[in-house]
Amino acid sequence: MNRRNLLKLGGFSALSMTLPVRSAFAAQDSILFGVPNPMSGPFAANGKFAEMGVRLFVEETKQLLDQPLAYSVIDTQGKPATAIRQVQDLFEQKKARFFVGGILSSEALAMGKSLDKLGGILVTTAGADEITGSDCNRAMFRWSVPTYGAVRETIAPLIKLHPDAKRWYTITPQYVFGEGLLNATKDILKENGLEHVGNSYHSLDEREFSGYLTNAMASKPDVLVLLNFGSQSSEALRQAVSFGMKSNTIILMAWASGLEQFESLGADLCADVYFGVQYWHTIDSPLNHQLVEQTKAKYNINPNYSLAGAYIITKMIADGIVKAKSIDPDKVIAAMEGTEYDGLTGKETIRKEDHQVIKNYYLLKGKAKADMKDADDYADIIQGGQSFLTPEAAGCKALS
């Protein structure tokens, strides 16, 4: 069963604003997790797989501190104002204190600030540096590597692999996540004496990239760097390949969204393209092996980034609850801070000073269809590494 049919069978297309509470047991007084993600719009696929990751954890774990686990999905629509309103409603009406999600940086930042005032916890997979930097707060944690590290762990190795690639062009979504990636890209290119020959901004609603690609081709870049995400990066890559850019240009998708993206693109489009990823299902770690087995058993698929990210951020809070022996958010936050644990990427640490998880980011290279060993063997891991600003350099002052 492929992921597209799985989503249809799951009935996700009918999702509206806030789904009813789903629990591992039909019992009262559940520990409720809010799951705020875009379930409609251009990033809906990411939200739908994230829901699957939370559901997997809740149904496998069933209860904490002798209380049943439950979750409620919120459709943020990718809009910060909608996200805040929905989170506040779930906090006040259903007494939810723990939230896992916020795929887009703009909504994650808004929800984190709101929950800091309300007295809850948000763990997110969004990428903007500000989340654990200038806008950090006690309520907000981040599992994913921020934009700074994503750029450092993709562009730096590409520079070494392709020393003759001197001219770089970027395509960037015009919001906080894209700006973070773009600024980090400019910095590393400047440090290495390379030329940033141009950038094209686009909105979060954009679907047609031909004009941006025409501008890129006119600049005759050696490398095209796609700094967008999800369906937008897929469309940009698809159109770049149709323009023939893969024949004379190195292409990097700096923040790919995982297996569902490779499946939608196909091996022919992905071959020889570089991808930056937070997660890949072949990572050799005990927890990842466990997640792969559980995901195959439940959904008959390998886990992708959206599913895996939602699973691990739910587990982070759950482990904090167990360690604190309490569902008091203040006690759970204190228990989570500084924790080192066996994560999906190996040893992972929740840095106390800014609530950033220290983990690997990976550079992949797409494989030709003839070289694929199985249906999901779309890419090889070229390298995995860690690049993080210090909390001071990132600008996190609220937790000092």
C-alpha positions in Angstrom: 0.0 0.0 0.0 1.5 3.4 -1.0 1.2 6.5 1.2 -1.3 8.2 -1.1 -3.8 5.4 -0.8 -3.1 5.0 2.9 -4.1 8.6 3.4 -7.3 8.2 1.4 -8.3 5.1 3.4 -7.6 6.9 6.6 -10.2 9.5 5.8 -7.8 12.3 6.3 -9.2 14.3 3.4 -12.3 15.1 5.5 -10.3 16.7 8.4 -11.6 20.0 9.5 -10.4 22.4 12.2 -10.1 20.3 15.4 -10.7 16.6 15.5 -12.4 14.8 18.4 -10.1 13.5 21.1 -8.7 10.1 20.2 -7.5 7.9 23.1 -5.7 4.5 23.4 -8.5 3.7 26.0 -12.1 4.9 26.3 -11.5 6.5 29.7 -11.8 9.8 31.4 -9.0 12.0 32.7 -6.6 11.2 29.8 -3.3 12.9 29.4 -4.2 14.9 26.3 -1.7 15.9 23.6 -2.7 18.6 21.2 -1.4 18.0 17.6 -1.4 21.4 15.8 -0.3 21.1 12.1 -1.5 22.2 8.7 -4.0 19.5 7.8 -5.3 21.4 4.8 -3.5 23.5 2.2 -0.1 23.1 0.5 1.5 21.4 3.6 -1.4 19.0 4.4 0.5 15.9 3.5 3.1 16.7 6.2 0.4 17.3 8.7 -1.3 14.0 7.9 1.8 11.9 8.3 2.6 13.8 11.6 -0.8 12.7 12.9 0.1 9.1 12.0 3.3 9.5 14.1 1.5 10.7 17.1 -1.2 8.1 16.8 1.5 5.4 16.6 3.1 6.5 19.8 -0.2 6.9 21.7 -1.5 3.6 20.7 1.7 1.8 21.3 2.3 3.4 24.7 -1.3 3.5 25.8 -0.8 5.2 29.2 1.6 7.2 31.4 1.5 7.4 35.2 -1.5 5.0 35.1 -3.5 7.5 33.0 -4.5 6.8 29.4 -3.0 8.8 26.6 -5.1 10.8 24.1 -4.6 13.3 21.3 -6.5 15.8 19.4 -5.6 17.0 15.9 -5.7 20.8 15.2 -5.8 22.1 11.6 -3.7 25.2 11.8 -4.1 25.8 8.0 -0.5 27.0 8.1 -1.8 30.3 9.6 -0.3 31.6 12.9 -3.5 33.3 14.0 -5.6 30.2 13.4 -3.0 28.1 15.2 -3.0 30.4 18.3 -6.8 30.4 18.5 -7.1 26.6 18.1 -4.3 26.0 20.7 -5.9 28.3 23.2 -9.3 26.6 22.7 -7.9 23.2 23.4 -5.9 24.4 26.3 -9.0 26.1 28.0 -11.8 23.7 27.0 -10.1 20.3 27.0 -7.3 21.2 29.5 -4.6 20.1 27.1 -1.2 21.2 28.4 1.1 19.3 26.0 1.4 20.2 22.3 3.5 18.5 19.5 3.6 20.0 16.0 4.0 23.3 14.3 5.5 22.2 11.0 5.8 25.8 9.7 8.1 28.1 11.6 5.7 31.0 11.7 3.0 29.0 13.4 5.4 27.3 15.7 6.8 30.7 16.9 3.2 32.0 17.5 2.1 28.9 19.4 5.2 28.8 21.5 4.7 32.4 22.7 1.1 31.7 23.4 1.8 28.5 25.4 4.6 30.2 27.3 1.9 32.7 28.6 -0.7 30.0 29.2 1.6 27.5 30.9 1.9 24.7 28.5 4.6 22.9 26.5 5.2 22.8 22.7 7.8 20.6 21.0 8.2 21.3 17.3 10.0 20.2 14.2 10.0 23.7 12.6 13.3 25.1 11.4 13.7 28.8 12.0 16.7 29.7 14.1 14.5 32.1 16.2 12.7 29.2 17.8 15.6 28.3 20.0 17.3 31.7 19.4 16.0 35.2 19.8 12.4 34.1 20.4 13.2 31.1 22.7 11.1 30.6 25.8 10.6 28.1 28.6 7.5 26.5 26.9 9.1 25.7 23.6 11.4 22.8 22.6 12.7 21.9 19.1 13.8 18.4 17.9 14.8 19.3 14.4 18.1 20.9 13.5 17.5 24.6 12.8 18.3 26.4 9.5 21.9 27.2 10.5 22.8 23.6 11.0 20.8 22.3 7.9 22.8 24.7 5.7 26.2 23.9 7.3 25.6 20.1 7.0 24.6 20.3 3.4 26.4 23.1 1.6 29.7 22.6 3.4 30.1 19.0 2.2 28.9 19.9 -1.3 31.6 22.5 -1.5 34.2 19.8 -0.7 32.6 17.4 -3.1 32.4 19.9 -6.0 35.4 22.3 -5.6 34.8 23.8 -9.1 31.3 24.9 -8.3 31.8 28.6 -7.8 28.4 30.1 -8.7 25.3 29.5 -6.5 21.7 30.5 -7.0 18.9 30.2 -4.4 15.1 30.0 -4.5 13.5 31.0 -1.2 10.1 31.1 0.4 9.6 34.6 1.8 9.0 34.0 5.5 11.1 33.4 8.6 12.1 29.8 7.7 13.3 30.8 4.2 15.1 33.9 5.5 17.0 31.7 8.0 18.1 29.3 5.3 19.0 32.1 2.9 21.1 34.1 5.4 23.0 30.9 6.5 23.6 30.1 2.8 25.0 33.6 2.1 27.2 33.4 5.1 28.8 30.0 4.2 29.3 31.0 0.6 31.0 34.2 1.6 33.3 32.3 4.1 34.4 30.0 1.2 34.9 32.8 -1.3 32.0 31.6 -3.5 29.6 33.7 -5.5 25.9 34.0 -4.7 24.7 35.0 -8.1 21.1 35.6 -7.3 18.0 34.7 -5.3 14.3 34.4 -6.2 11.7 34.9 -3.4 8.3 33.4 -3.6 5.1 33.3 -1.5 3.8 30.3 0.5 1.0 30.0 -2.0 3.3 29.8 -5.1 3.0 26.8 -7.4 4.6 28.0 -10.6 8.4 28.4 -10.5 9.2 28.7 -14.2 9.9 32.5 -13.9 12.2 32.0 -11.0 14.0 29.1 -12.8 14.4 31.3 -15.9 16.1 33.9 -13.8 18.3 31.2 -12.3 19.3 29.8 -15.6 20.2 33.3 -16.9 22.7 33.6 -14.0 24.4 30.4 -15.2 24.9 28.9 -11.7 27.0 25.8 -11.0 24.6 25.0 -8.1 20.9 25.6 -7.7 19.8 25.6 -4.0 16.1 25.1 -3.2 15.4 26.6 0.2 11.7 25.9 0.1 9.8 22.9 1.7 7.2 20.2 1.0 5.1 20.4 -2.1 6.8 23.7 -3.1 10.3 22.3 -3.2 8.9 19.3 -5.1 7.3 21.5 -7.7 10.5 23.6 -8.0 12.6 20.5 -8.5 10.2 19.0 -11.0 10.2 22.2 -13.0 13.9 22.6 -12.8 14.5 19.1 -14.2 11.9 19.7 -17.0 14.0 22.8 -17.9 17.0 20.6 -18.3 18.9 22.1 -15.3 20.0 18.7 -14.0 22.2 18.2 -17.0 24.5 21.1 -16.3 23.7 22.2 -12.7 24.1 20.6 -9.3 20.8 20.8 -7.5 20.4 20.8 -3.7 17.1 20.6 -1.8 18.4 21.8 1.5 15.4 20.8 3.6 13.6 17.8 2.1 10.6 16.3 3.8 11.4 12.6 3.4 10.1 9.5 1.7 6.7 10.9 0.7 8.5 13.5 -1.3 10.7 11.0 -3.0 7.7 8.9 -3.9 5.8 11.9 -5.3 8.8 12.8 -7.4 10.0 9.4 -8.5 13.5 8.0 -8.8 14.2 9.5 -12.2 13.7 13.1 -10.9 15.6 12.4 -7.7 18.7 10.7 -9.2 21.9 12.7 -8.7 20.0 15.4 -6.8 21.3 16.2 -3.3 18.8 16.4 -0.3 19.2 17.6 3.2 17.1 15.7 5.7 16.5 15.5 9.4 15.7 11.8 9.3 16.0 8.8 7.0 14.6 5.4 7.7 17.9 3.5 7.3 19.6 5.3 10.2 21.3 2.7 12.4 20.0 3.3 15.9 18.0 1.1 18.2 15.0 3.5 18.5 14.9 3.9 14.7 14.9 0.2 14.1 12.0 -0.1 16.6 10.1 2.8 14.8 10.6 1.1 11.4 9.2 -2.1 12.7 6.2 -0.5 14.4 5.4 1.7 11.4 5.5 -1.3 9.0 3.3 -3.3 11.3 0.7 -0.6 11.7 0.8 1.2 8.3 2.7 -1.2 6.0 5.1 1.6 5.1 8.5 2.9 6.2 8.5 6.0 8.4 9.1 9.3 6.7 10.3 12.5 8.3 6.9 14.0 9.2 5.8 10.7 10.8 9.1 10.1 12.6 9.4 13.7 13.8 5.9 13.7 15.3 6.7 10.3 17.0 9.9 11.5 18.6 8.6 14.8 19.8 5.6 13.1 21.4 8.0 10.7 23.1 10.1 13.5 24.3 7.3 15.0 26.4 6.1 11.5 27.4 9.6 10.7 28.7 9.6 14.0 30.6 6.3 13.2 32.2 7.6 9.8 33.4 10.9 11.4 34.6 9.0 14.1 36.5 6.4 11.7 37.8 3.9 14.5 37.1 1.8 16.1 34.5 2.6 19.6 35.9 4.1 21.4 32.9 6.6 23.2 35.0 7.9 19.9 36.4 7.9 18.2 33.0 9.9 21.1 31.5 12.5 20.8 34.3 12.7 17.1 33.7 13.2 17.5 30.0 16.0 20.1 30.3 19.5 18.7 29.8 18.2 15.1 29.2 20.4 12.8 27.0 18.5 9.9 25.5 18.7 7.3 22.8 16.9 9.0 19.9 16.1 8.2 16.3 19.5 9.6 15.1 21.5 8.0 18.0 22.4 9.8 21.2 20.4 13.1 21.3 20.5 15.8 24.0 18.0 18.4 25.0 20.2 21.5 25.6 19.0 23.1 28.8 20.1 26.6 27.8 17.8 27.0 24.7 15.7 23.7 24.5 17.4 22.7 21.2 17.9 19.0 20.7 21.5 18.3 19.6 21.3 15.7 16.8 22.6 14.9 13.3 21.5 16.4 10.0 22.0 14.3 6.9 23.0 14.9 3.3 21.6 12.4 0.8 22.2 11.8 -2.9 19.4 10.5 -5.0 20.0 7.1 -6.7 19.2 6.0 -10.2 16.2 3.7 -10.4 18.4 0.8 -11.6 20.5 1.1 -8.4 17.6 0.9 -6.0 17.7 -2.2 -3.8 14.0 -1.9 -2.7 11.0 0.4 -3.3 12.1 3.0 -0.7 15.9 2.9 -1.6 15.8 6.3 -3.2 19.0 7.8 -1.8 22.3 7.1 -0.1 23.4 8.9 3.1 26.5 10.9 2.1 27.2 12.1 5.6 25.6 13.0 8.9 26.9 15.7 11.2 26.1 18.4 13.8 26.5 22.1 13.4 24.9 24.4 16.1 25.3 27.9 17.2 25.8 28.3 20.9 22.8 29.5 22.8 24.5 32.9 23.2 25.4 33.2 19.5 21.8 32.2 18.6 20.5 34.9 20.8 18.5 32.9 23.4 18.3 35.0 26.5 15.0 34.0 28.0 16.3 30.8 29.5 19.6 32.1 30.8 
